[in-house]
């Protein structure tokens, strides 16, 4: 993942080197934005380490990265963490649909 163009992979570690969380994002071009948009594919923080600002720091870094790439906006889908993203200033703006392909 580290070498995939237009991809961001962030890993947060504890002081003793354990993985505390990660964020995987990417950018791509769209007609809707008339240019580049950024998307957070995955954000995970260890359950035992939540409420310590790790997720917020990962998202802030992703926002800076998205801005630096020229993205018009940063978006994501979340089923369980809506209040977290609302607290970071994100708008609830769409419904996410998917179809599993076998």
N, C-alpha and C positions, 0 to 999 in steps of 0.2 A: 504494500500500500504506500510505503514511503516514496517510491519512485514513480507512482502514477501521476501523470500531469493533472493539474487543476484539482488536486486532492490535498486535504489537510488532515493530518493525524496528530492529535495531541495526547500525551500521556501524563497524568499527574501521579507523582510518587509521594509516599510518606517519607519522613526523615530517615527511616531505616531501610528505604529502597523498595518497599512494597508498592504495588500498583493501587492507587487510590481511586482512579477513574480514567476515563478516556473520552475523546470526542473524535468522530469521523465526519468530515464534511467534504463537499466538492462544489465546483462552480461549473456552469454550462450556459450556453446562449439560449435566449428565448425571444420569440416575437413579442410576447406580452410586455416584457420589460424593455423591448427595443435594445437588447444587449445582454450582458452577463447578469446572472443571479447566483446566489450561493445557497446551499442547502445543507442542513445538518442531518446526516443520515442516522447517526447513533450518538447518544450521550449517556454515559453510565458512570455513576459514583457508587462505590461500595456502600452498602446499606449501613454499616457501622460508622461510616465517616460522613454521612449526610448532615446537613445543617451546619457545616463548617466553612462554607464559601467556596468549596472546590468546584461545584457545578457552575457557580456564578463566574469564577475565574476562567474556566474553560470556555464558557459562552462569550465572555468579554474578549478573550483572545480571538475566538472565531469571528466576532464582529469586526475587530481591527483587521484581521486577515481578509475578510470579505470586502471591506472598504478599500483596502490596498489593491485588491484585484480589479476594482472598478465595478463591483456588483451593485445593482440597483437596490437590492434588498437581500436579507438573510431570512430563510424560512425553514420550517421543520414541521413534522407531524408528531403528535403526542397523544396517547390515549389516557395516560395516568398522571402526567406531571403538569397539567394545565395551570394550576395555581403558581407553580414555580416560574413558568414562562411569562405569565401575566405580571408577576412581581418584577420581572426584568424589563418590562415595558413592551412586550410583544402583544399583538392583537390576535384575538381568536377570529380568523378570517376565512376559514374553509373547512370543509369536511373531507376527510381522507378516505379514498376507496382503493381497494386492491382486489385482485383476483389471483389466486394461487395457480400457477401453471405446472402441470405435472410432466 
